[in-house]
């Protein structure tokens, strides 16, 4: 059992050495893209929600 654990951690270490990490510039770029998409998506859903709300208020005559 202990032998399998030792081999497992050796394999993990070997695979971790193969990992390539993004540069700082790449990380900042992808973070910026993600944040921009979050803002765009939030604005989209806010707009759709307002349109549906206005439609419901017009249809049922309730709300302000």
Secondary structure in CASP SS format (residue, H / E / C, confidence):
PFRMAT SS
TARGET T0000
AUTHOR 0000-0000-0000
METHOD secondary structure of the structure
MODEL  1
X C 1.00
X H 1.00
X H 1.00
X H 1.00
X H 1.00
X H 1.00
X H 1.00
X H 1.00
X H 1.00
X H 1.00
X H 1.00
X H 1.00
X H 1.00
X H 1.00
X H 1.00
X H 1.00
X H 1.00
X C 1.00
X C 1.00
X C 1.00
X C 1.00
X C 1.00
X C 1.00
X H 1.00
X H 1.00
X H 1.00
X H 1.00
X H 1.00
X H 1.00
X H 1.00
X H 1.00
X H 1.00
X H 1.00
X H 1.00
X H 1.00
X H 1.00
X H 1.00
X H 1.00
X H 1.00
X H 1.00
X H 1.00
X H 1.00
X H 1.00
X H 1.00
X H 1.00
X H 1.00
X H 1.00
X H 1.00
X H 1.00
X H 1.00
X H 1.00
X H 1.00
X H 1.00
X H 1.00
X H 1.00
X H 1.00
X H 1.00
X H 1.00
X H 1.00
X H 1.00
X C 1.00
X C 1.00
X C 1.00
X C 1.00
END
